[in-house]
């Protein structure tokens, strides 16, 4: 699967680049990310590593509730099939 990034301007469309999902995850390595899990759980932390199943290892992880810190988790492993989305934090 390939993801295409586009930029919209004044009703026009410019093709910027072609990216694959793992290219985006590689770019997020060692950077803060926000992850939403099944069950509406939100986790924020530094992406340490991932694999082809989207299993993730985060450092300095925190659980959020309504955007506010609920508890600090430290270094954690998240199973890939629980991940709904990942975005830059």
N, C-alpha and C positions, 0 to 999 in steps of 0.2 A: 504494500500500500504506500502510495506517495502522497504527500501533503503539499499543496501548492499555495504559496503566499502571494497575495495580490495587494496592491495599493490603489485605493479609489481616490479620485480627485475630480472635482467639477464635472461629475457625471461620466468621467472616463475611467479607464482601467489600464493599469500598467502592470505587466508581469515582472515581478521582482526576482524570484528564484524558486527553484524546486528543492524541497526538503523532505526527508523521510522522518518519521516520528523519532527514531533513535538518534538522528542528527540533532534534533531539538533537545533530547535528554542529555546527549553528550555535551551540548552547550551549557546545560544547567548544572553540570557536575561542579561540586565545590561552591555552589551558590545557594542562597536561600530559596526555598520553594514552598508553595502552599499546596497541600494535597487534601482532596475530599475523598472520603471513604464511604462505602455503603453504610447506611444507617445514619447519614448526615454528620459523621464525625469529621472534624477538620484538624489537620496536623500541619504545623509549620516547622521547618528545620532546614539544615544544610544537606543537600543531596550528596551522599558519599559514594554510592554505587548503585547499579541496577543490572538486571539481566534480561534475557529475551522474553521471560514470563512477566516482566514488569514488576518483579520483586524488587523492593527498594530498601536501601540502608540509609538512614538519616542520622546525622549528629546534631546535638543541641536541639532535639525535637521538643515541641510543646503542643499540647492539645488545646484547641480553642473552642470557646462556646460563644456564639454570637459575636465573633471577632475578638473577644477578650480572652486573656490567658486563663485557662481552667487549671492546668497543672503542667509541670515540667517533667519530661520523660527521659531526657538524655539521649543516648544512642539506642536506636530501635531498628527492627526489621519489620517491613510491611509486606504482607503477601500480595502479589500482583492482582489476584482475582478480586480483591476488596477495593482496588483503586478505581474511583469514578473519573477524576481528572487531576492533572498536575499543572500548576501555573507558577510563574515567577512570583516570589513574595515581595 
